[in-house]
Amino acid sequence: MVKMIRIDDRLLHGQVMVSWIKYLRIQGILIVSDSVASDEMKKMAVTVAKPADIRLFIKNVEEGIAAMEKLNGFSYDSLVIVENVADARRLVENCPCLKGITVNMGGQKMAEGRRRLADLVCLSEQDIEDLRQIEAAGAKVEVRKLSSETPKKLSDIV
């Protein structure tokens, strides 16, 4: 079962491995990223970073959409990680099994056209609109980098 979608441009790193995997009791991770799926070096980097006892799947966005129903039906709990808000929106809007899922806004670095809205969260106006559309599609958007933090709603930071 898919427990959560995390939006984090760093993908698989210490906060995910130490905080979220334990908190959600995750046994599988699906990274949905066109850039990682098409780059052998990036694939190798995330594969090396994952804990030994965690299953890891890497798909591009279209493959991730196609695989979501199957992943959601697995007997173990999974975390889906995407690099950006647009990819999370595509997943939520195209995968009915994700209705009601929590979409965790974890980290987006500063870039042109973005502004800092929370610690580690820099978003553009398009990102904010995409998050609103994710909520409109039936998912719950929360903002927090660690599982031990109190989640904030999108409306709390915008």
C-alpha positions in Angstrom: 0.0 0.0 0.0 1.2 3.5 -0.8 1.5 5.4 2.5 2.6 8.8 1.3 4.0 10.8 -1.6 7.0 12.9 -0.7 8.1 15.9 -2.9 11.8 16.4 -2.4 14.3 17.4 -5.0 17.0 15.6 -3.0 15.1 12.3 -3.4 16.6 9.7 -1.1 18.7 11.2 1.7 19.2 11.0 5.4 15.9 12.6 6.5 14.0 10.1 4.3 16.0 7.1 5.5 16.1 8.0 9.2 12.8 9.8 9.8 10.2 8.8 7.2 11.0 5.1 6.6 10.8 4.3 10.3 7.8 6.6 11.0 5.7 5.1 8.1 7.2 1.6 8.5 8.1 1.5 4.9 9.4 -1.6 3.1 9.4 -0.2 -0.4 10.3 3.0 -2.2 9.2 4.1 -5.6 11.2 7.0 -7.1 9.2 8.6 -9.9 11.5 10.8 -11.9 12.1 11.2 -15.6 15.6 12.5 -14.9 16.6 9.6 -12.6 15.0 6.9 -14.7 17.0 8.1 -17.8 20.4 8.5 -16.1 22.4 5.4 -15.0 24.6 7.5 -12.7 21.6 8.9 -10.8 20.0 5.5 -10.6 23.2 4.1 -9.1 23.4 6.9 -6.6 19.9 6.4 -5.2 20.4 2.6 -5.3 23.5 2.9 -3.2 21.8 5.3 -0.8 18.9 3.0 0.1 18.8 0.8 3.2 19.6 -2.8 2.4 16.2 -4.1 3.7 14.1 -1.7 1.5 12.8 -2.5 -2.0 13.6 0.2 -4.5 11.9 0.9 -7.8 12.8 3.7 -10.2 10.3 4.7 -12.9 9.7 7.7 -15.2 6.5 9.5 -14.6 4.5 7.6 -17.2 5.7 4.3 -15.9 5.0 5.4 -12.4 1.4 6.3 -13.2 1.0 2.8 -14.9 2.6 1.0 -11.9 0.7 2.9 -9.1 -2.3 0.6 -8.9 -0.1 -2.5 -8.7 2.2 -0.8 -6.1 -0.8 0.2 -4.0 -2.0 -3.4 -4.0 1.3 -4.8 -2.6 1.2 -6.3 0.9 3.9 -4.1 2.1 3.9 -0.3 2.7 5.6 2.0 0.2 6.7 5.6 -0.1 6.6 7.4 -3.4 9.2 10.1 -3.9 9.1 12.7 -6.7 11.5 15.5 -7.4 9.0 18.2 -8.1 5.4 19.4 -7.5 4.4 18.9 -11.2 5.2 15.2 -11.1 3.2 14.8 -7.9 0.2 16.5 -9.5 0.4 14.1 -12.5 0.5 11.1 -10.2 -2.5 12.2 -8.1 -4.6 13.3 -11.0 -3.9 10.1 -13.0 -4.1 7.5 -10.3 -7.5 7.1 -8.6 -5.9 4.8 -6.0 -4.1 7.9 -4.6 -7.3 9.7 -3.6 -7.0 10.6 0.1 -3.2 10.1 0.1 -0.9 12.5 2.0 1.4 14.5 -0.3 4.3 15.7 1.9 6.1 18.8 0.7 9.6 18.1 1.9 12.1 20.1 0.0 12.5 22.3 -3.0 15.6 24.4 -3.4 15.7 28.1 -4.3 15.6 28.7 -8.1 14.6 31.6 -10.4 10.9 32.3 -10.0 10.6 30.7 -6.6 10.2 32.2 -3.2 10.9 30.7 0.3 7.7 29.7 2.0 9.1 27.4 4.7 12.4 25.8 5.8 13.7 24.0 2.7 10.5 24.8 0.7 10.9 27.3 -2.2 8.0 27.4 -4.6 6.9 29.1 -7.8 3.4 30.4 -8.4 2.9 27.3 -10.7 4.1 25.0 -7.9 1.5 26.6 -5.5 -1.2 26.2 -8.2 -0.2 22.5 -8.7 -0.4 21.9 -4.9 -3.9 23.4 -4.9 -4.9 21.1 -7.8 -3.5 18.1 -5.9 -5.8 19.1 -3.0 -8.7 19.6 -5.4 -8.0 16.0 -6.7 -8.6 14.6 -3.2 -5.1 14.4 -1.7 -4.0 16.0 1.5 -1.0 18.3 1.2 1.2 18.8 4.2 4.5 20.7 4.7 7.2 19.3 6.9 10.7 18.0 6.4 10.8 15.5 9.3 8.1 13.1 10.6 8.6 14.5 14.1 7.5 18.0 13.1 4.0 19.2 13.3 2.6 19.3 9.7 1.5 22.6 8.2 -1.3 22.9 5.7 -0.6 24.5 2.3 -2.8 27.5 3.5 -0.4 28.0 6.5 2.6 28.8 4.3 1.0 30.5 1.2 
